[in-house]
Amino acid sequence: MGLLTDPGAGRGKLTQLLVAYHNKLCVLLYIGGVTWFIILAHDNFNAGTYFSENALLPGLVKGEFDKDAAAKQYQSELLDEAARYPDGVPYSWLLAKFRQLNLDVYTHNFTVHNPLGLRTKYSGKNVYAILRAPRSSSTEALVLSAPYRPPNSVHPGTIPSIAIMLALAKFFRRQKYWAKDVIFLVTEHEQLGVQAWLEAYHKASCGRSGVLDHGDMMGRGGAIQAAINLELHAEKIGYIDVKIEGLNGQLPNLDLVNLVHRMCSKEGVRHTFKNRENSNYRDSFKEWQHSFKTLMAMVTTQATGVPNGNHGLFHRFGIEAVTLEGFEKKGKGNPALYFHIGRVLEGLFRSLNNLLERFHQSYFFYLLPATDRYISIGMYMPPLGLLCAGLVIKAFALWLKMQEDSTKLEPVEKKDKEDEVKNRNREEKGSSKYFSLVPVGVTVLATHALGILLLSAPQALSSFGLEFGLSTEISLYVGYLVMSLSMLLLPLFARNNVGSTVESWTLLNIVALLELGTLLLCISMQNFSLALLSAVLYVPPGLWMVPTRNRMVGILQKLFWLLLHPLTLLTIVVMCNTALMFSEEPPAEILERGISATRHALVYAVVDSYIYANWVFPVTTAILLPNWLLFWVVLHSSPHQEEMKKTSGG
């Protein structure tokens, strides 16, 4: 505190050098942070995976699963039942098959109230069966889940997943070594069904009240330790892709991920991460390039905060979970059949059955450049620290420079009485500097109040659009576009409130820099990938966004900063993704698809925040956008004009 309040502080050689060369230092820190992260994909800068939990005993038992013929029979029967229910779930068939295995079978009903538009109500039903542990009193449990997708679903079918689930249930039923309950769960409506089931199981609500009615549950098992979600799309599997990214960037314990890959290797099943196998290049550069692409694929997926499988909803309840997605075999080579998949799942559940306590030994924060390599939090956090350090140093340098400018003393060559008058005037001038904190604080408060307004606006915008016959997608996108354009006029209010003195815009710039750095570091505690990508995008322009006398440079600054507006950035990212996915279509068609996809992405972000408590939308509207507005106000200040007036007046 003494450094910030003592006017004589900051006159040492080190601080003077910091003020003089802080821009170059910030550039070096940014380059160093980006370079550090890039080289982490090289094998010399990451480590090989290993098991920290010895109780798992992976792959030490001989596989005994032999119900592959039963799985084929279940698949044939389920295909016939699915043809009778092209848009629904064959509940009676599923209940009958589970009851034939003498399991405790239950159904779970839930209701979703659409928070936007016409407030439509949707209902769904899950089916689950519990194999009670013969060697314990139902204190712990494991889950094997699979989403049911009817023939008319837009997603790839999952009938083979349910077939192998029933075959495993039949096999597990006759085993006596289970120390944990095994729950077989078939869900409807993708992630909605899983979220409702988890909320009902734990008697908790995660999203906004009145949106997802999770209903009541008739039967429960023990405390769930781990879950495996199956999404097999064919009987003959070419490879299994292991999905790990969960809600808000959460990840499962690394021991569980390693266990899946180890069991797949043991049974001879091809396994990938981000649909990419490990490379065997002799060239170290090609090896790094392959690993870096895999690493960035994980970063971009995790940054969205959206689970890439039903497993991602288990993490918030302290349940380690992954999704195994099996793709149909194409081309030459031996496929993985029900026999091999069953052996993999048997090994997984027998290892999980050995657990004496929850997963805690291995990492929860990591990045994967390959299936057998990992980057720990101790290696990937320093690069982000370097990126954010530039913001702190810039703010500190601006504060020191402002202190230095305000404490410069004129030569004292007059009488004592005149010196006393000067000192009194100087004290009054110094005290006025602290009064300038009030209008700056009002501006900061106003920007965040606007952010809260944007956060609470979706339902009002949707209802307002219905009055004019507009869809929810158009109402939200146009509404946020109009509100964003209106907020661009905030500098007019701030100029009257804050003024155009050097101290005012410097204080505002310091607040904006520190808030951006704090936001990035806080986000990194949960979703490192989102913080990293945001830092790479926002740190350089954030350091550059200072008022300038050059009119052309000022225009370029404002145009570039407009491109980084969250709504503009969303549009650009979705447009680029659409262009890559539909590159063969004409530009007009790509543009139309891109605009439609952007509107839908905005609606999905809002709905996810209401149902699943995904915080990407709240953080963007309530914190990131207000911070963007602070920099926008700084860009429109003109302290140099005030200096010119003072100079001419003197």
C-alpha positions as CSV (number, residue, x, y, z in Angstrom):
1,M,0.0,0.0,0.0
2,G,2.9,2.3,0.7
3,L,4.0,2.1,-3.0
4,L,0.6,3.2,-4.1
5,T,0.1,6.0,-1.7
6,D,3.6,7.4,-1.1
7,P,4.2,10.2,-3.7
8,G,7.9,9.7,-3.3
9,A,7.7,6.0,-4.3
10,G,8.7,4.8,-7.7
11,R,11.8,7.0,-8.1
12,G,14.3,4.2,-8.0
13,K,16.3,3.1,-11.0
14,L,14.4,-0.1,-11.4
15,T,11.0,1.6,-11.5
16,Q,12.3,4.3,-13.8
17,L,13.5,1.6,-16.2
18,L,10.1,-0.1,-15.9
19,V,8.3,3.1,-16.8
20,A,10.7,3.8,-19.7
21,Y,10.7,0.3,-21.2
22,H,7.4,-1.3,-20.1
23,N,6.1,-1.5,-23.7
24,K,9.0,-3.6,-24.9
25,L,8.8,-5.7,-21.7
26,C,5.1,-6.4,-22.3
27,V,5.8,-7.5,-25.9
28,L,8.6,-9.8,-24.7
29,L,6.3,-11.3,-22.1
30,Y,3.6,-11.9,-24.7
31,I,6.0,-13.6,-27.1
32,G,7.5,-15.6,-24.4
33,G,4.1,-16.8,-23.1
34,V,2.9,-17.9,-26.6
35,T,6.2,-19.6,-27.4
36,W,6.3,-21.4,-24.1
37,F,2.8,-22.9,-24.7
38,I,3.7,-23.9,-28.3
39,I,6.7,-25.9,-27.3
40,L,4.8,-27.8,-24.6
41,A,3.6,-30.1,-27.4
42,H,7.1,-31.4,-27.8
43,D,8.0,-34.6,-26.0
44,N,10.9,-33.0,-24.2
45,F,8.5,-30.6,-22.5
46,N,5.7,-32.9,-21.5
47,A,5.6,-36.3,-19.7
48,G,4.4,-39.8,-20.3
49,T,1.2,-40.9,-18.5
50,Y,1.2,-43.2,-15.6
51,F,-1.1,-44.5,-12.9
52,S,-1.1,-42.8,-9.6
53,E,-3.9,-44.9,-8.0
54,N,-2.4,-48.3,-7.3
55,A,-5.8,-49.8,-6.3
56,L,-7.0,-49.8,-9.9
57,L,-4.8,-52.7,-10.8
58,P,-5.4,-52.2,-14.5
59,G,-5.5,-55.2,-16.7
60,L,-4.2,-57.7,-14.1
61,V,-7.2,-60.0,-14.4
62,K,-8.1,-62.3,-17.3
63,G,-11.1,-61.2,-19.3
64,E,-14.1,-63.5,-19.1
65,F,-16.8,-61.7,-21.2
66,D,-18.4,-64.1,-23.6
67,K,-21.8,-62.6,-24.3
68,D,-21.1,-61.2,-27.8
69,A,-23.7,-63.5,-29.3
70,A,-26.2,-62.1,-26.9
71,A,-25.3,-58.6,-27.9
72,K,-25.9,-59.4,-31.5
73,Q,-29.3,-60.8,-30.6
74,Y,-30.2,-57.7,-28.6
75,Q,-29.2,-55.5,-31.5
76,S,-31.4,-57.4,-33.9
77,E,-34.4,-57.2,-31.6
78,L,-33.8,-53.6,-30.8
79,L,-33.6,-52.7,-34.5
80,D,-37.0,-54.2,-35.0
81,E,-38.4,-52.3,-32.0
82,A,-36.9,-49.1,-33.2
83,A,-38.6,-49.4,-36.6
84,R,-41.9,-49.4,-34.7
85,Y,-41.0,-46.2,-32.8
86,P,-39.2,-44.0,-35.4
87,D,-39.5,-40.9,-33.1
88,G,-39.7,-42.4,-29.7
89,V,-38.1,-44.9,-27.2
90,P,-39.2,-48.5,-26.9
91,Y,-39.7,-48.3,-23.2
92,S,-41.6,-51.6,-22.8
93,W,-38.8,-53.6,-24.6
94,L,-36.1,-52.0,-22.5
95,L,-37.9,-52.6,-19.3
96,A,-38.7,-56.2,-20.2
97,K,-35.1,-57.0,-21.1
98,F,-33.7,-55.5,-17.9
99,R,-36.4,-57.3,-15.8
100,Q,-35.5,-60.6,-17.4
101,L,-32.0,-60.2,-15.9
102,N,-33.5,-59.9,-12.4
103,L,-32.3,-56.3,-11.9
104,D,-34.0,-53.5,-10.0
105,V,-35.6,-51.6,-12.9
106,Y,-37.0,-48.1,-12.8
107,T,-38.2,-45.3,-15.0
108,H,-37.5,-41.6,-14.4
109,N,-39.7,-38.9,-15.8
110,F,-38.6,-35.3,-16.3
111,T,-40.0,-32.1,-17.9
112,V,-38.2,-29.2,-19.6
113,H,-39.9,-25.8,-19.7
114,N,-38.4,-23.8,-22.6
115,P,-37.3,-20.5,-21.0
116,L,-37.6,-18.6,-24.3
117,G,-40.2,-18.1,-27.0
118,L,-43.6,-19.6,-26.4
119,R,-42.4,-21.4,-23.2
120,T,-43.0,-24.8,-24.7
121,K,-43.0,-27.8,-22.4
122,Y,-41.1,-31.0,-23.3
123,S,-41.2,-34.3,-21.4
124,G,-38.9,-37.2,-21.4
125,K,-38.3,-40.5,-19.7
126,N,-35.1,-42.4,-18.7
127,V,-34.8,-46.1,-18.1
128,Y,-32.3,-47.4,-15.6
129,A,-31.6,-50.7,-13.9
130,I,-29.5,-51.4,-10.8
131,L,-27.3,-54.4,-10.2
132,R,-27.0,-54.5,-6.4
133,A,-23.5,-55.3,-5.1
134,P,-23.5,-58.8,-3.5
135,R,-20.4,-57.9,-1.3
136,S,-21.5,-54.6,0.1
137,S,-24.5,-52.6,1.3
138,S,-25.0,-50.3,-1.7
139,T,-22.7,-47.6,-0.4
140,E,-21.0,-46.9,-3.7
141,A,-21.9,-47.3,-7.4
142,L,-20.7,-47.2,-11.0
143,V,-22.7,-46.1,-14.0
144,L,-22.7,-47.4,-17.6
145,S,-24.9,-45.1,-19.7
146,A,-25.9,-44.7,-23.3
147,P,-28.2,-42.3,-25.0
148,Y,-31.0,-43.7,-27.1
149,R,-31.4,-42.1,-30.5
150,P,-34.5,-43.1,-32.6
151,P,-34.1,-43.8,-36.3
152,N,-35.2,-40.3,-37.2
153,S,-32.6,-38.6,-35.0
154,V,-30.1,-36.3,-36.7
155,H,-27.3,-37.8,-34.7
156,P,-25.6,-41.2,-35.4
157,G,-27.5,-44.2,-34.0
158,T,-26.5,-45.7,-30.7
159,I,-28.4,-49.0,-30.8
160,P,-25.1,-51.1,-30.6
161,S,-24.3,-49.2,-27.4
162,I,-27.5,-50.4,-25.8
163,A,-27.0,-53.9,-27.1
164,I,-23.6,-54.3,-25.6
165,M,-24.9,-52.7,-22.4
166,L,-27.6,-55.4,-22.0
167,A,-25.0,-58.1,-22.8
168,L,-22.7,-56.7,-20.1
169,A,-25.7,-56.6,-17.7
170,K,-26.3,-60.3,-18.4
171,F,-22.6,-61.1,-17.8
172,F,-22.2,-58.9,-14.7
173,R,-25.4,-60.5,-13.2
174,R,-23.7,-63.8,-12.6
175,Q,-20.5,-62.4,-11.1
176,K,-20.0,-62.4,-7.4
177,Y,-17.0,-60.0,-7.0
178,W,-18.9,-56.7,-7.2
179,A,-18.3,-54.4,-4.3
180,K,-20.2,-51.5,-5.9
181,D,-23.6,-51.2,-7.4
182,V,-23.6,-51.1,-11.2
183,I,-26.3,-48.8,-12.7
184,F,-27.3,-49.3,-16.4
185,L,-28.8,-46.0,-17.7
186,V,-30.5,-45.4,-21.0
187,T,-31.4,-41.7,-21.5
188,E,-33.7,-39.8,-23.7
189,H,-33.1,-36.3,-25.2
190,E,-29.3,-36.5,-25.1
191,Q,-27.8,-34.4,-22.4
192,L,-31.2,-33.2,-21.0
193,G,-32.0,-36.7,-19.9
194,V,-28.6,-37.2,-18.2
195,Q,-28.8,-33.8,-16.4
196,A,-32.4,-34.5,-15.2
197,W,-31.3,-38.0,-13.9
198,L,-28.3,-36.7,-12.1
199,E,-30.3,-33.9,-10.4
200,A,-33.0,-36.3,-9.4
201,Y,-30.4,-38.8,-8.1
202,H,-28.6,-36.2,-6.0
203,K,-31.8,-34.2,-5.2
204,A,-30.2,-31.0,-6.4
205,S,-31.0,-28.3,-9.0
206,C,-28.1,-26.8,-11.0
207,G,-29.8,-24.4,-13.5
208,R,-32.3,-21.7,-13.2
209,S,-35.4,-22.5,-11.2
210,G,-38.4,-23.6,-13.1
211,V,-36.6,-24.5,-16.3
212,L,-35.7,-28.2,-15.8
213,D,-38.1,-30.2,-13.6
214,H,-36.0,-33.2,-12.8
215,G,-38.8,-35.1,-11.1
216,D,-38.5,-37.8,-8.5
217,M,-36.6,-41.0,-8.5
218,M,-38.0,-44.3,-7.2
219,G,-34.8,-46.2,-6.7
220,R,-31.2,-45.3,-6.0
221,G,-27.9,-47.0,-5.6
222,G,-24.8,-45.9,-3.7
223,A,-22.7,-42.8,-4.1
224,I,-21.5,-42.8,-7.7
225,Q,-17.7,-43.1,-8.1
226,A,-17.3,-43.2,-11.9
227,A,-19.3,-43.4,-15.1
228,I,-18.7,-44.6,-18.6
229,N,-20.9,-43.3,-21.4
230,L,-21.1,-45.4,-24.6
231,E,-21.8,-44.1,-28.1
232,L,-21.2,-47.0,-30.5
233,H,-22.4,-46.4,-34.0
234,A,-21.9,-49.8,-35.5
235,E,-21.4,-53.5,-34.7
236,K,-17.9,-53.5,-36.3
237,I,-15.9,-50.7,-34.8
238,G,-12.9,-49.2,-36.5
239,Y,-11.6,-47.2,-33.5
240,I,-12.8,-45.8,-30.2
241,D,-12.4,-42.1,-29.6
242,V,-12.1,-41.1,-25.9
243,K,-13.9,-37.9,-25.0
244,I,-13.1,-36.1,-21.8
245,E,-14.1,-32.5,-22.0
246,G,-17.0,-31.6,-19.6
247,L,-19.2,-28.7,-18.6
248,N,-17.4,-25.4,-18.1
249,G,-14.1,-27.1,-19.1
250,Q,-14.0,-29.6,-16.3
251,L,-12.0,-32.8,-16.9
252,P,-12.1,-36.3,-15.4
253,N,-9.2,-37.5,-13.2
254,L,-6.3,-38.5,-15.4
255,D,-6.2,-42.0,-14.0
256,L,-9.5,-42.8,-15.5
257,V,-8.4,-41.5,-18.9
258,N,-5.2,-43.6,-18.7
259,L,-7.3,-46.6,-17.6
260,V,-9.4,-46.5,-20.7
261,H,-6.4,-46.2,-23.1
262,R,-4.6,-49.0,-21.2
263,M,-7.6,-51.4,-21.5
264,C,-8.1,-50.6,-25.2
265,S,-4.4,-51.4,-25.8
266,K,-4.6,-54.6,-23.8
267,E,-7.5,-55.9,-25.9
268,G,-6.1,-54.7,-29.2
269,V,-8.7,-52.0,-29.9
270,R,-7.6,-48.9,-31.8
271,H,-8.1,-45.9,-29.6
272,T,-7.7,-42.2,-30.3
273,F,-8.0,-38.8,-28.7
274,K,-9.7,-36.0,-30.7
275,N,-10.0,-38.7,-33.5
276,R,-6.2,-38.7,-33.8
277,E,-3.9,-41.6,-33.1
278,N,-0.4,-41.3,-31.8
279,S,2.2,-40.5,-34.4
280,N,5.4,-42.4,-35.1
281,Y,7.3,-39.8,-37.0
282,R,11.1,-40.0,-36.9
283,D,11.3,-36.3,-37.7
284,S,11.0,-34.4,-34.4
285,F,9.3,-31.4,-36.1
286,K,6.6,-33.6,-37.6
287,E,6.1,-35.3,-34.3
288,W,5.7,-31.9,-32.6
289,Q,3.4,-30.7,-35.3
290,H,1.1,-33.7,-34.9
291,S,1.1,-33.4,-31.1
292,F,0.4,-29.6,-31.3
293,K,-2.6,-30.2,-33.6
294,T,-4.0,-32.7,-31.1
295,L,-3.3,-30.3,-28.2
296,M,-5.1,-27.4,-30.0
297,A,-8.0,-29.6,-30.8
298,M,-8.5,-30.2,-27.1
299,V,-8.0,-26.5,-26.3
300,T,-10.7,-25.4,-28.7
301,T,-13.2,-28.0,-27.5
302,Q,-12.6,-27.2,-23.8
303,A,-12.8,-23.5,-24.4
304,T,-16.4,-23.7,-25.5
305,G,-17.4,-24.9,-22.0
306,V,-19.9,-27.3,-23.7
307,P,-19.6,-31.0,-22.9
308,N,-18.7,-33.1,-26.0
309,G,-20.6,-36.1,-24.6
310,N,-23.0,-37.0,-21.8
311,H,-20.1,-37.8,-19.5
312,G,-19.4,-34.0,-19.2
313,L,-22.4,-33.5,-16.9
314,F,-21.2,-36.0,-14.2
315,H,-18.1,-34.0,-13.3
316,R,-19.9,-31.3,-11.3
317,F,-21.2,-34.0,-9.0
318,G,-17.7,-35.2,-8.2
319,I,-18.1,-38.2,-10.6
320,E,-15.3,-39.1,-12.9
321,A,-16.6,-39.9,-16.4
322,V,-15.6,-40.3,-20.0
323,T,-17.4,-41.1,-23.2
324,L,-16.3,-43.9,-25.5
325,E,-17.5,-43.2,-29.1
326,G,-17.0,-46.1,-31.5
327,F,-17.0,-45.4,-35.3
328,E,-17.8,-47.9,-38.0
329,K,-14.9,-49.8,-39.5
330,K,-14.0,-48.6,-43.0
331,G,-11.3,-49.9,-45.3
332,K,-8.9,-52.8,-44.6
333,G,-7.9,-54.1,-41.2
334,N,-9.5,-56.1,-38.4
335,P,-12.5,-54.4,-36.7
336,A,-13.3,-54.4,-33.0
337,L,-16.3,-56.6,-32.4
338,Y,-18.7,-56.9,-29.5
339,F,-16.3,-59.4,-28.0
340,H,-13.5,-56.9,-27.9
341,I,-15.6,-54.0,-26.7
342,G,-17.1,-56.2,-24.0
343,R,-13.7,-57.2,-22.8
344,V,-12.6,-53.5,-22.6
345,L,-15.7,-52.6,-20.6
346,E,-15.3,-55.6,-18.3
347,G,-11.7,-54.6,-17.6
348,L,-12.8,-51.0,-16.9
349,F,-15.5,-51.9,-14.4
350,R,-13.4,-54.5,-12.7
351,S,-10.6,-52.0,-12.2
352,L,-13.1,-49.4,-11.0
353,N,-14.6,-52.0,-8.6
354,N,-11.2,-52.2,-6.9
355,L,-11.2,-48.5,-5.9
356,L,-11.1,-48.0,-2.1
357,E,-11.8,-44.3,-2.3
358,R,-12.7,-41.6,-4.8
359,F,-10.2,-40.7,-7.5
360,H,-7.8,-38.2,-6.0
361,Q,-4.3,-39.3,-6.7
362,S,-3.8,-38.1,-10.2
363,Y,-4.3,-34.8,-12.0
364,F,-7.6,-33.0,-12.5
365,F,-6.0,-30.2,-14.5
366,Y,-4.0,-31.2,-17.5
367,L,-3.8,-31.0,-21.3
368,L,-3.3,-34.0,-23.6
369,P,-1.1,-33.8,-26.8
370,A,-1.4,-37.6,-27.3
371,T,-3.1,-40.6,-25.8
372,D,0.0,-41.4,-23.7
373,R,1.4,-37.9,-23.0
374,Y,0.1,-35.2,-20.7
375,I,1.0,-31.6,-19.7
376,S,0.4,-30.8,-16.1
377,I,-0.9,-27.6,-14.6
378,G,2.5,-26.7,-13.4
379,M,3.7,-26.5,-17.0
380,Y,0.8,-24.8,-18.8
381,M,0.0,-22.1,-16.2
382,P,3.2,-20.1,-16.5
383,P,2.6,-19.2,-20.1
384,L,-0.8,-17.7,-19.2
385,G,0.9,-16.0,-16.3
386,L,3.4,-14.3,-18.7
387,L,0.5,-13.2,-20.9
388,C,-1.3,-11.6,-18.0
389,A,1.8,-10.2,-16.5
390,G,2.0,-7.7,-19.4
391,L,-1.4,-6.3,-18.4
392,V,-0.2,-5.8,-14.7
393,I,3.1,-4.3,-15.7
394,K,1.4,-1.9,-18.1
395,A,-1.1,-0.8,-15.4
396,F,1.7,-0.4,-12.9
397,A,3.8,1.6,-15.3
398,L,0.8,3.9,-16.0
399,W,0.3,4.4,-12.2
400,L,3.9,5.3,-11.6
401,K,4.0,7.7,-14.5
402,M,0.8,9.4,-13.3
403,Q,2.3,9.7,-9.8
404,E,5.5,11.1,-11.3
405,D,3.7,13.7,-13.4
406,S,1.6,14.8,-10.5
407,T,4.5,15.2,-8.0
408,K,6.9,17.2,-10.1
409,L,8.1,20.2,-8.1
410,E,8.9,23.6,-9.6
411,P,12.1,25.4,-8.7
412,V,11.7,27.2,-5.4
413,E,13.3,30.6,-5.7
414,K,10.7,32.8,-4.1
415,K,9.8,34.0,-0.7
416,D,8.5,31.8,2.1
417,K,5.1,33.3,1.9
418,E,4.8,32.5,-1.8
419,D,6.1,29.0,-1.1
420,E,3.4,28.5,1.4
421,V,0.7,29.6,-1.1
422,K,2.2,27.2,-3.7
423,N,2.2,24.3,-1.3
424,R,-1.4,25.0,-0.4
425,N,-2.3,25.1,-4.1
426,R,-0.4,21.9,-4.8
427,E,-2.2,20.1,-1.9
428,E,-5.5,21.3,-3.4
429,K,-4.5,20.0,-6.8
430,G,-3.4,16.7,-5.3
431,S,-6.7,16.3,-3.4
432,S,-8.6,16.9,-6.6
433,K,-6.8,13.9,-8.1
434,Y,-8.5,11.7,-5.5
435,F,-11.9,13.2,-6.3
436,S,-11.3,12.0,-9.9
437,L,-11.7,8.5,-8.6
438,V,-15.5,9.1,-8.1
439,P,-16.4,9.7,-11.7
440,V,-14.1,6.9,-12.8
441,G,-15.9,4.6,-10.4
442,V,-19.2,5.7,-11.7
443,T,-18.1,4.8,-15.2
444,V,-16.9,1.4,-14.2
445,L,-20.2,0.8,-12.3
446,A,-22.2,1.9,-15.3
447,T,-20.5,-0.5,-17.7
448,H,-21.1,-3.4,-15.3
449,A,-24.7,-2.4,-14.8
450,L,-25.1,-2.6,-18.6
451,G,-23.5,-6.1,-18.5
452,I,-26.1,-7.2,-15.9
453,L,-28.8,-5.8,-18.1
454,L,-27.5,-7.9,-21.0
455,L,-27.4,-10.9,-18.8
456,S,-31.0,-10.6,-17.8
457,A,-32.3,-9.6,-21.2
458,P,-32.9,-12.9,-23.1
459,Q,-36.4,-13.6,-21.8
460,A,-37.5,-10.0,-22.3
461,L,-36.1,-9.9,-25.8
462,S,-37.7,-13.2,-26.7
463,S,-41.1,-12.0,-25.5
464,F,-40.8,-8.7,-27.2
465,G,-40.0,-10.5,-30.5
466,L,-43.0,-12.6,-30.3
467,E,-45.2,-9.5,-30.4
468,F,-43.8,-8.9,-33.9
469,G,-43.9,-12.5,-35.0
470,L,-40.1,-13.0,-34.8
471,S,-38.5,-16.3,-33.9
472,T,-36.4,-16.6,-30.7
473,E,-33.2,-16.8,-32.7
474,I,-33.9,-13.5,-34.6
475,S,-35.2,-11.8,-31.5
476,L,-32.1,-12.5,-29.4
477,Y,-29.6,-11.7,-32.2
478,V,-31.2,-8.5,-33.3
479,G,-31.9,-7.4,-29.8
480,Y,-28.3,-7.9,-28.7
481,L,-27.1,-6.3,-31.8
482,V,-29.2,-3.2,-31.2
483,M,-28.2,-3.0,-27.5
484,S,-24.5,-3.4,-28.4
485,L,-24.7,-0.6,-30.9
486,S,-26.4,1.6,-28.4
487,M,-23.7,1.0,-25.8
488,L,-21.1,2.3,-28.3
489,L,-22.5,5.8,-27.3
490,L,-21.2,5.2,-23.7
491,P,-18.1,7.4,-24.3
492,L,-20.4,10.5,-24.6
493,F,-21.7,9.9,-21.1
494,A,-18.3,9.1,-19.8
495,R,-16.7,12.2,-21.3
496,N,-19.2,14.4,-19.4
497,N,-18.8,12.4,-16.3
498,V,-15.0,11.7,-16.2
499,G,-13.8,14.6,-18.2
500,S,-10.7,14.5,-20.4
501,T,-7.9,15.0,-17.9
502,V,-4.8,12.8,-18.0
503,E,-5.5,11.4,-14.5
504,S,-9.0,10.3,-15.5
505,W,-8.3,8.3,-18.6
506,T,-5.1,6.9,-16.9
507,L,-7.1,5.6,-13.9
508,L,-9.8,4.2,-16.2
509,N,-7.1,2.5,-18.3
510,I,-5.5,1.0,-15.2
511,V,-8.8,-0.4,-14.0
512,A,-9.5,-1.9,-17.4
513,L,-6.1,-3.6,-17.6
514,L,-6.2,-5.0,-14.1
515,E,-9.8,-6.2,-14.6
516,L,-8.9,-8.0,-17.8
517,G,-5.9,-9.7,-16.2
518,T,-7.9,-10.7,-13.1
519,L,-10.7,-12.1,-15.3
520,L,-8.3,-14.2,-17.4
521,L,-6.6,-15.6,-14.3
522,C,-9.9,-16.4,-12.6
523,I,-11.2,-18.2,-15.7
524,S,-8.0,-20.2,-15.9
525,M,-8.8,-21.8,-12.5
526,Q,-11.7,-23.7,-14.1
527,N,-11.3,-23.5,-17.9
528,F,-7.6,-22.9,-18.9
529,S,-8.3,-23.2,-22.6
530,L,-10.9,-20.4,-22.6
531,A,-8.5,-18.2,-20.6
532,L,-5.6,-18.9,-22.9
533,L,-7.5,-18.2,-26.2
534,S,-9.0,-15.0,-24.6
535,A,-5.6,-13.9,-23.5
536,V,-4.1,-14.4,-26.9
537,L,-6.8,-12.4,-28.5
538,Y,-7.3,-9.6,-26.0
539,V,-3.9,-8.9,-24.4
540,P,-2.1,-7.3,-27.4
541,P,-4.9,-4.9,-28.3
542,G,-5.6,-4.3,-24.6
543,L,-2.0,-3.1,-24.3
544,W,-2.3,-1.0,-27.4
545,M,-5.7,0.7,-26.6
546,V,-4.5,4.1,-25.5
547,P,-5.5,7.5,-26.8
548,T,-3.3,8.9,-29.6
549,R,-2.9,12.2,-31.4
550,N,-2.7,10.4,-34.7
551,R,-6.2,10.4,-36.2
552,M,-5.5,7.5,-38.5
553,V,-4.1,5.3,-35.8
554,G,-7.1,6.2,-33.6
555,I,-9.5,5.1,-36.3
556,L,-7.6,1.8,-36.8
557,Q,-7.6,1.2,-33.0
558,K,-11.4,1.6,-32.8
559,L,-12.1,-0.5,-35.9
560,F,-9.8,-3.3,-34.6
561,W,-11.4,-3.2,-31.1
562,L,-14.9,-3.4,-32.7
563,L,-13.8,-6.7,-34.3
564,L,-13.1,-8.0,-30.7
565,H,-16.6,-7.2,-29.5
566,P,-17.9,-10.5,-28.1
567,L,-20.9,-10.5,-30.5
568,T,-18.7,-9.7,-33.5
569,L,-16.2,-12.3,-32.4
570,L,-18.9,-14.9,-32.2
571,T,-20.1,-14.1,-35.7
572,I,-16.6,-14.2,-37.1
573,V,-15.8,-17.6,-35.5
574,V,-19.1,-19.2,-36.5
575,M,-18.7,-17.8,-40.1
576,C,-15.2,-19.2,-40.4
577,N,-16.3,-22.6,-39.1
578,T,-19.2,-22.6,-41.5
579,A,-16.9,-21.7,-44.4
580,L,-14.6,-24.6,-43.5
581,M,-17.5,-27.2,-43.2
582,F,-19.3,-26.1,-46.4
583,S,-16.4,-24.9,-48.5
584,E,-17.9,-26.4,-51.7
585,E,-21.0,-24.3,-51.5
586,P,-21.4,-20.8,-53.1
587,P,-20.5,-17.7,-51.0
588,A,-24.1,-16.6,-50.7
589,E,-25.2,-20.0,-49.3
590,I,-22.2,-20.0,-46.8
591,L,-23.1,-16.5,-45.7
592,E,-26.8,-17.5,-45.1
593,R,-25.7,-20.6,-43.2
594,G,-23.2,-18.7,-41.1
595,I,-25.8,-16.1,-40.0
596,S,-28.3,-18.8,-39.1
597,A,-25.6,-20.7,-37.2
598,T,-24.6,-17.6,-35.3
599,R,-28.2,-16.9,-34.2
600,H,-28.5,-20.5,-33.1
601,A,-25.2,-20.4,-31.2
602,L,-26.4,-17.4,-29.2
603,V,-29.6,-19.1,-28.3
604,Y,-27.8,-22.3,-27.3
605,A,-25.5,-20.3,-25.1
606,V,-28.4,-18.7,-23.3
607,V,-30.3,-22.0,-22.9
608,D,-27.2,-23.8,-21.6
609,S,-26.8,-21.2,-19.0
610,Y,-30.4,-21.6,-17.9
611,I,-30.5,-25.5,-17.9
612,Y,-27.0,-26.6,-17.1
613,A,-25.5,-23.5,-15.5
614,N,-22.9,-23.1,-18.2
615,W,-21.2,-19.8,-17.3
616,V,-19.7,-18.8,-20.7
617,F,-22.7,-16.6,-21.5
618,P,-22.9,-15.0,-18.0
619,V,-19.2,-14.3,-17.8
620,T,-19.2,-12.9,-21.3
621,T,-22.1,-10.5,-20.8
622,A,-21.5,-9.6,-17.1
623,I,-17.7,-9.2,-17.1
624,L,-16.0,-9.4,-20.5
625,L,-18.3,-7.1,-22.3
626,P,-18.2,-4.4,-19.5
627,N,-14.4,-4.7,-19.7
628,W,-14.6,-4.2,-23.5
629,L,-16.7,-1.1,-22.9
630,L,-14.0,0.3,-20.5
631,F,-11.4,0.1,-23.2
632,W,-13.8,1.6,-25.7
633,V,-14.3,4.6,-23.4
634,V,-10.5,4.9,-23.0
635,L,-10.1,5.0,-26.8
636,H,-12.5,7.9,-27.1
637,S,-10.9,10.1,-24.4
638,S,-8.6,12.9,-25.6
639,P,-6.3,14.0,-22.8
640,H,-3.8,15.4,-25.2
641,Q,-6.3,18.1,-26.1
642,E,-6.5,19.0,-22.5
643,E,-2.7,19.2,-22.3
644,M,-2.6,21.5,-25.3
645,K,-5.2,23.8,-23.7
646,K,-3.2,24.0,-20.5
647,T,0.0,24.7,-22.5
648,S,-1.6,27.5,-24.5
649,G,-3.3,28.9,-21.5
650,G,0.0,29.0,-19.5
